């Protein structure tokens, strides 16, 4: 089972599978990084590496 992330805005536990994936902000390469957001309120929960190294 995937670890839950806790949304502090709507006080909901969100699994990685349920999270909405969006492009990152700033200079991060969107092919390598994604933001995981709460499906209930849209708050960003975590930015994760999704690309391959090397």
Secondary structure, 3 states (H helix, E strand, C coil): CCCCEEECCCCEEECCCCCEEECCCCCCCCCCEEEEECCCCCCEEEEEECCCCC
